[in-house]
Amino acid sequence: MKISDSVALVTGGNRGLGARLVAELLEQGARKVYVGSRVPEDVAEPVRRDPRVRVLKLDVTDADSVAAAAVAAPDVTLLVNNAGVLGFGTVLDGDLELFERDLRTNYLGALRTVRAFLPALRAAPADAAIVNVLTLIALAPVAPMAGYCASKAAAHSMTQALRAAVAAEGIEVLAAYPGGIDTEMLAGVEAQKADPEVVAARIIAALAAGEPVVWPDDASAAAGAVYAAGPARLEQMLAG
Ligand SMILES: NC(=O)c1ccc[n+]([C@@H]2O[C@H](COP(=O)([O-])OP(=O)(O)OC[C@H]3O[C@@H](n4cnc5c(N)ncnc54)[C@H](OP(=O)(O)O)[C@@H]3O)[C@@H](O)[C@H]2O)c1
């Protein structure tokens, strides 16, 4: 997709990777960027000052909020499903309320947002695209994040179904599978973490190149090669 023609919406664009995706889209010349945020006041002042930025109140778990956002932003041509939550817990004793919250946000929230913005994407005068920010551990779980991994696995499957469903309409669907990123989501977790600026830049570069899949950091790129060699190998690697 030609980024300079795009009118983007980034969900959860107020902080973390979402804020970096907003910055990268502006840097690459996007025509307009809607910054989705549950709390509009959380969007940083310098970002608000960019004349191409519109702050959009948006909670992806709230059907009324998503519907109102779609009415307020009818010109979106690029939807970036970035909003996400992570509840820690293993498959044997993780809190099921956290598992449910992750599913409601990471899977159903993203799907609800896609459905709400499809009319806008279909009406796009030129290219239209959807980016789903998934994770490497959508493809094989790590033990302490079992509920999160399952929610992202569901979102991964949704992404594949969506790609097939909208291909004939010319809407591109890019799936991003990052490894650990240095944001609040992983605060306090000892792990290799990529710079969110690098991850955002690689996602937007893959979008510009028309790729269907991106492994946007060095760790995920290495793991992606393992996955390509055989999904069971990635499962063994992450289980270890
Ligand atoms: N960090 C990692 O290691 C990592 C790795 C792979 C993939 N990812 C994915 O990358 C994406 C961004 O994560 P991050 O690392 O930037 O996490 P983060 O720093 O915790 O930011 C999460 C963002 O999602 C928003 N959000 C959460 N629930 C929402 C809801 N119901 N409606 C709208 N917005 C909501 C948050 O808004 P509030 O400010 O209102 O809470 C925040 O803007 C997520 O999809 C995550 O799963 C992260």
The ligand as an SDF file (V2000), in Angstrom:
LIG
                    3D

 48 52  0  0  0  0  0  0  0  0999 V2000
    5.2790   -5.9900   24.2530 N   0  0  0  0  0  0  0  0  0  0  0  0
    5.5280   -7.1470   23.6580 C   0  0  0  0  0  0  0  0  0  0  0  0
    6.4820   -7.8710   23.9990 O   0  0  0  0  0  0  0  0  0  0  0  0
    4.6840   -7.6050   22.4890 C   0  0  0  0  0  0  0  0  0  0  0  0
    5.1510   -8.6560   21.7110 C   0  0  0  0  0  0  0  0  0  0  0  0
    4.3920   -9.0960   20.6310 C   0  0  0  0  0  0  0  0  0  0  0  0
    3.1960   -8.4770   20.3390 C   0  0  0  0  0  0  0  0  0  0  0  0
    2.7580   -7.4530   21.1140 N   0  0  0  0  0  0  0  0  0  0  0  0
    1.4780   -6.8560   20.7740 C   0  0  0  0  0  0  0  0  0  0  0  0
    1.6880   -5.5070   20.4200 O   0  0  0  0  0  0  0  0  0  0  0  0
    0.5090   -4.7620   20.6720 C   0  0  0  0  0  0  0  0  0  0  0  0
    0.8720   -3.5110   21.4770 C   0  0  0  0  0  0  0  0  0  0  0  0
    1.3840   -3.9400   22.7260 O   0  0  0  0  0  0  0  0  0  0  0  0
    2.3820   -3.0570   23.5970 P   0  0  0  0  0  0  0  0  0  0  0  0
    3.5810   -3.8770   23.8360 O   0  0  0  0  0  0  0  0  0  0  0  0
    2.5080   -1.6990   23.0230 O   0  0  0  0  0  0  0  0  0  0  0  0
    1.5520   -3.0250   24.9650 O   0  0  0  0  0  0  0  0  0  0  0  0
    1.2330   -1.8290   25.9580 P   0  0  0  0  0  0  0  0  0  0  0  0
    2.3980   -0.9410   26.0960 O   0  0  0  0  0  0  0  0  0  0  0  0
    0.6770   -2.4970   27.1710 O   0  0  0  0  0  0  0  0  0  0  0  0
    0.0690   -1.0190   25.2020 O   0  0  0  0  0  0  0  0  0  0  0  0
   -1.1660   -1.6230   24.9680 C   0  0  0  0  0  0  0  0  0  0  0  0
   -2.0740   -0.6350   24.2570 C   0  0  0  0  0  0  0  0  0  0  0  0
   -3.3260   -1.2960   24.0080 O   0  0  0  0  0  0  0  0  0  0  0  0
   -4.3590   -0.4490   24.5410 C   0  0  0  0  0  0  0  0  0  0  0  0
   -5.5370   -1.2180   24.9380 N   0  0  0  0  0  0  0  0  0  0  0  0
   -5.6400   -2.2380   25.8080 C   0  0  0  0  0  0  0  0  0  0  0  0
   -6.9090   -2.6470   25.9150 N   0  0  0  0  0  0  0  0  0  0  0  0
   -7.6420   -1.8660   25.0590 C   0  0  0  0  0  0  0  0  0  0  0  0
   -9.0050   -1.7940   24.7230 C   0  0  0  0  0  0  0  0  0  0  0  0
   -9.9210   -2.6020   25.2840 N   0  0  0  0  0  0  0  0  0  0  0  0
   -9.3940   -0.8790   23.7850 N   0  0  0  0  0  0  0  0  0  0  0  0
   -8.4960   -0.0590   23.2140 C   0  0  0  0  0  0  0  0  0  0  0  0
   -7.1870   -0.0430   23.5360 N   0  0  0  0  0  0  0  0  0  0  0  0
   -6.7720   -0.9500   24.4350 C   0  0  0  0  0  0  0  0  0  0  0  0
   -3.7160    0.2430   25.7340 C   0  0  0  0  0  0  0  0  0  0  0  0
   -4.5130    1.3530   26.1060 O   0  0  0  0  0  0  0  0  0  0  0  0
   -4.4840    1.9760   27.6160 P   0  0  0  0  0  0  0  0  0  0  0  0
   -3.3200    2.9210   27.6370 O   0  0  0  0  0  0  0  0  0  0  0  0
   -5.8150    2.6220   27.7470 O   0  0  0  0  0  0  0  0  0  0  0  0
   -4.2830    0.8060   28.5620 O   0  0  0  0  0  0  0  0  0  0  0  0
   -2.3820    0.5960   25.1180 C   0  0  0  0  0  0  0  0  0  0  0  0
   -2.5160    1.7220   24.2910 O   0  0  0  0  0  0  0  0  0  0  0  0
   -0.4390   -5.7010   21.4130 C   0  0  0  0  0  0  0  0  0  0  0  0
   -1.3820   -6.2390   20.5240 O   0  0  0  0  0  0  0  0  0  0  0  0
    0.4900   -6.7880   21.9150 C   0  0  0  0  0  0  0  0  0  0  0  0
   -0.1870   -8.0060   22.1440 O   0  0  0  0  0  0  0  0  0  0  0  0
    3.4800   -6.9830   22.1660 C   0  0  0  0  0  0  0  0  0  0  0  0
  1  2  1  0
  2  3  2  0
  2  4  1  0
  4  5  1  0
  4 48  2  0
  5  6  2  0
  6  7  1  0
  7  8  2  0
  8  9  1  0
  8 48  1  0
  9 10  1  0
  9 46  1  0
 10 11  1  0
 11 12  1  0
 11 44  1  0
 12 13  1  0
 13 14  1  0
 14 15  2  0
 14 16  1  0
 14 17  1  0
 17 18  1  0
 18 19  2  0
 18 20  1  0
 18 21  1  0
 21 22  1  0
 22 23  1  0
 23 24  1  0
 23 42  1  0
 24 25  1  0
 25 26  1  0
 25 36  1  0
 26 27  1  0
 26 35  1  0
 27 28  2  0
 28 29  1  0
 29 30  1  0
 29 35  2  0
 30 31  1  0
 30 32  2  0
 32 33  1  0
 33 34  2  0
 34 35  1  0
 36 37  1  0
 36 42  1  0
 37 38  1  0
 38 39  2  0
 38 40  1  0
 38 41  1  0
 42 43  1  0
 44 45  1  0
 44 46  1  0
 46 47  1  0
M  CHG  2   8   1  16  -1
M  END
$$$$
